[in-house]
Amino acid sequence: MTLSLRSRALFSYAVLGLAAAFMLYYRAKDTLAGGDDYQTADWLINYGAGFVRRGLFGELFLAVTPPGSLWLLFLVQALPYAVVFAFAAWLLRRYEFSWSVIALVCGPAALGFFGWDPGAGFRKEVLTYVVLALLVWSVASVTRSGVRVALSILALLVFVLAVFSWETSALFLPAIVYVLLRRPEGQESLVVLRRWLAGAFVLVGAVGLALGTVFHGTTETAAAVCDTVRANGYDGAALCSGAIDAIGWTSGYTLGSVAASFPLYLGYLPLLALAVLPIVASRWFRSNLVWGIVIAAAFLPLFVIVTDYGRWINMLVMALLFCIAVGKPEGALSRVWTPLAVILYLTLWGLPHWLPADLEGAWPWFGLLPSLIDTAVDGMRAVFG
């Protein structure tokens, strides 16, 4: 089965469009209901009880917006995803919509992840995805030195916001350093600047991670953060019961939650294997094996301390995707991907961001195809009762 470039483009754009549409639908639905306990509340964490990890974005947002601006928050959250999807479109065009890149970019553990699970999108890791997108563009897209420098400095500023809004953003540092230390032809004059920038990124990440550990927060902190959110007009019933409440969780509690999730979570192992298949099969991975292992290993601590395994797999895949994107076009190619293999890979499976430890019954089926089936069934029920 062969498809023209135009057909491949339409197929890949359709997958990305569906992922974006489902993600926005889920978040709009939650916004109408007063906000989600994680995907809304996490962005409202603030310094109501003094400096605390994850509070910078919420502090700034609450300071400059009118009370109760849920829909404005929705739009602000959607903006970095627009950058990420624009990057995906650029990357697909750069590689002329090869099947290998379609599998890499649109896969259920890459951008498809945001659409197939209602709990996957509108998470703070997207800020670091924007950082990596800006850095890749500064190396592989623009030609003017001034624009390259501006994009790199903007990426550093976004990284400051990312780290002090979610300290785990620091785990992307190996991927960021890899992108910054690339030496493309014709950009030798920027090598010294990129080295200094790499040092600045490492410093920001280390400080943010250290302060996030020291100023972890307590149950009293979470209560004060919640009070500030309520005082600013956000009265959704769920807003203080998720991410804000998690500010007060102890390491013992989170470690116990992970332990209680097994053996159920062994089901993530085959999904992890599927998730990294486009990366492991690529020429880039064979040429950058040590870098690939180091970048992936940076996220391993998350699998020990928090149960959002789907998110951690997505972060790992996205970090490596950006590293592949900054290299030569042939780096993403693989002989594994036939048209039928890519279509089956993109449609038949998905990655839950999290599962309850007391899950009963079969492992839930996520993915493009089940999302479309569920939507069709819901539509028929609405029409026919």
N, C-alpha and C positions, 0 to 999 in steps of 0.2 A: 504494500500500500504506500503510495507516494502522494504527497500533498504539495501544492505550490506554496511559495513564500507568502502570498496573500492569504491562503487558507490557514497556514500556520499562524500568521499574525492574528487573524480573526479568532482562531481557537484560543490562543494564549490570552488575548484581550478579553474574550468572553469569560474565561476562568477568573482572571483578575477582577473583572467587573462584577461577577457574581459574589466573589469573596468580599469585595468592598461593600456591595449592596446588603448582603446579609449582616456584616459587621455594623453598618450604620443603622440598619433596621432594629437590631437587638438593642443598641444603645439608645436610639430614639424612643423605643418602647419603654425602657427603664427610666429615661428622663421624664417621660409623661407620667410615670408612676411615682416620681419624687426623687429618683436617683438610686443607684445600685450601691450595695454595702462595700464593694471593692472597687469597681471600675469608675465610680463617681467619687466615693469617699476618700480613696487614696490620694486623689489630686487636691483634696481640701485639708489635708493634714497641715498644721500651721504651728506657729510659735506662741500659741496662747498660754502655754505654761513655761515659756522660755525656750531657748534653743533645744531642738530635738531632731533626731534623724528623720529624714524624709519630709521636712517641713517647708523647704524654701519655695517650691512652686505654689503651694497653698497660701503661704504668707503673702507672696506677691500678688496672687490672683485676688484674694480677699481684700487687699489694700487698694486695688485700682478698679474694682468692678462694683456695680450696684449690688445691694443685698439680694440674695436669692436668684442669682443669675445662672440658673441651671443650663439654659439653652446656650448662653454665651460660653459656659464651660464646655459644653458639647462641641461647639465650633472650634474652640481652642484645642481641645483634645484631638479633633479630626485633622487639624492642620499638619502635624508631623506625619500622620499616616498618608496624607496627600503627597508629602515629599517622598515617602518610602515607595508609594505606588508609582510616582513619577520616575523615580530611580529605576524601578523594575521595568517600566516601559522603555526607558533609555537603554538599559542593559539588553533587553530583548532585541531592540533595533540594532544595537552595536554588533550583536552576534548573528544578525539576519535571521532571527527566530529559529535557530537550530533546535532540534529536538532535545539535545543535551541541556541547553540553557532553559528551555521551557520546563523541563523536569526539575531543574535546579531552582528556578525563580518561582514557579507556580505551584510547587509541591505542597502537599498537606502539612509539612513541617516548616515551610517557608511562608510565603505570603498567603497561601491557602489557609494556613492555620488561623488567621484572623477572622475568617468567615464561617468556618465549619463548626466552631464551638462558640456558643453565646458568651462564654466567660473568657475568651482568648484576647479580644481586642481591647483597645483603650487602656493599655497598661503602660507604666512609666518607662519600660525598656525601650519604647519607641523613640524616646529622646536620644538614646545612644545610637539607634539605627540612623537617625538623622545625622548625628556626628559622623558616622562612618560614610554615609552617602556623600556628605560635603567633602570629606577628605578624599574619597575616590574620585569625585568630580574634579577636585583640585589637581589631581595627578593625571587622570586619564581622559578628561573631557576638554577643559578649557586650555587655551594656548597662551594667553597673556599672563605674564608673571604677576602683575598687580592683582588680577582676578584670582589667581591661584593663592596668593598670600591672603587676600580678603576672605576667601572661602575657608582657609585653614584657621585663621583667627576666629571667624564666626563659629567654626566647629569647636574650638576651645571654649568659647563662651557658652555654647549650648551644653558642652560637657560639664562645665561648672554647675549649671542648672540641673543637669541630669544627676550628678553625683550627690548633690545636696538635697535633691528631691527623692532619691532612691539610692542608697549607698552601694547597693549591689551593682550599680552601673560601673564601678571600678573594675569588675571582673572582665570587662571588655578591653582592658589595657593591652594585653598581648596582641589582640587583633588591631587595635589602633596603632601601636608601635610598628607592627608589620607594615601597615599601609604607609605610615610616615617615612619609614626607612627604605621604601622602594626607590630605585634610582633609574627612572625612565630616561631614555635618550633625549638630549636637548634640555634637560632640567638640572644640569649639574650645578648651576648657580644657586639653586635653592636647597642644596644638600645640607649646608650648615644650618639654615633656618629650620629645616625639618627636624634636625637633631635637637635643636633648642626646643622646638615645639613638642617633640617626643618627651623631653625632660619635663616640660611644663605639664603635659598630660599626666605623666606618672606622679608628679608632685600633687596635683589636684586630686587624683584618684586616691593616693595614699592618705592625704589629709582627710578627705571625705569619708573614707572607709574607717579611719581611726576615730574621727569624731562621731561617726555613726555608731561605733562600738561603745564609746565612752558615754555618749548621750543617748542611750538606747531607749529610755522611757519606761514608765511604770504605769500601773493601773490609774494612779492619780493623774499622771500626765495625759493619758488617754481621755480621762473624764474632762480635763481642762480643755483639751483640743476639741472635744465634742461640744462643750459649752460655747466655745468661740464660733464653731460652725453654726450652731443654733442661733447665736446672737446675730449672725450675719444673714439670717433669713432662710437658711437651708433646714427645712423641717421634715424632710423625708423620713419615714419611720425606720428605714434600714440603714441610714447613713452612719450611725455610730456603732453598729454591731459587727462590722467586718474589719476593714483596713485600719480604721481608727482604733478600734478595740485591740488590734494586733500590736499596736505600739507598746502595750503593756504585757505582751506575752513573754514568758521566760524561755531561756534556751532549753530547760528541762521539758517544758510543755511542747515545744516544737519538735524536739528529738523524740519524745514519746509519741507524737502524732505520726511521724514517719515510721517508727517501729510498728505501730498499730496498723499501718497500711499494707504490711506484708502478711501473707504472700500475694495479696491482690495485685500489688504494684509490679510483680514479676511480669505481668502482661505488657508492661512498657518496653521490655527488652526487644521483642520483635519489632515494635513500632520505632524504637531507636535505630535498629538496623535498617529499616526502610527509610527513615528520615535522613540518614547520612549516606545512603547509597549514591545519590547523584554527586556527592562530594568525593567519596572514596573512589568512585569509578573515574573521576576526572584526571586529566593529565597533571593538573596543578597539584593535586594531593601527592601523586607519586614523586613530583619534583620538590615538594616542600613538606616532606613527611614530618620532620622535627617540628617545624612551625605549626603544622596542623595539629599535632599531638599536644603541644604547649597551649595553643589557643583553646582547644577542646577541654584540656585538663583544668583550665582556670574555672570552669563552671561546675566541676565535680563536687565541691563543698555544698553547693545548693541541694544536691540530691540527698545529702545526709541530714540537712537541717530543716527543710521545708518540703511540703508535699505537692507543690505545683509542678510535677514532673513534665507535663506537656509544655509549659512555659520555658523550663530550663532547656529542653530539647530544641525548642524554637530559637532560643537565644544562641545556642551552640551552632545551629545550622545557619542562622543569619550572620553571625560573626564570620564564619568561614565563607559564606556567599560573598560578602564584601571583599574579603581577601582575594578570592578568585577573580572578582570583578576588576580589581586594580591591576591585574597582570595582563599578559598578552591574550588576545582572543582565543587562541587555540587551547589555552589552559583549561577551559571549561568543557572541552569536547570529550566524548567517550563513545565507544562502539556499542555500549550496552543498550542505547536508547533508539529503538525502532519506533515508528509512529504508533503502532498498536501498544507497545510497552508503555509509552508515555501516557497515552489516553487511559489505559487501565491504572497506571500509577497515580494519576491525578484524580481519578473519580471514585475509586473503590475503597479507599480507606481514609481515616482521619485521626487526629491526635487530640484526645481530651486534655484540657489544661490541668485537670484535677479530678479525682474520683473520691467519693466518701469511703472511709474504711469499712463501713458496714453495708456496702453495696450488696444488694441481693439480686440474684438472677444473672443473666449473661452480661458479658462486657458490652457496654453500649457501642453502637455503630455510629461513628462520625464520618464526615467526608462530604464531598460535593454531591454525589448521587443520593445518599440518604437525606441531605439537606433539601434537595429538590423534591424528593418523594414526600417528605414531611410537609413541605410547603404546599404541594399539590393536595395532599390529604386534608390539611387545614382549610384550604380554599374550598374544597368540595363540601366539607362540613359546614362552612359558613354559608354556602349557597343552598345546600339541600337540608341543612339542619341535622 
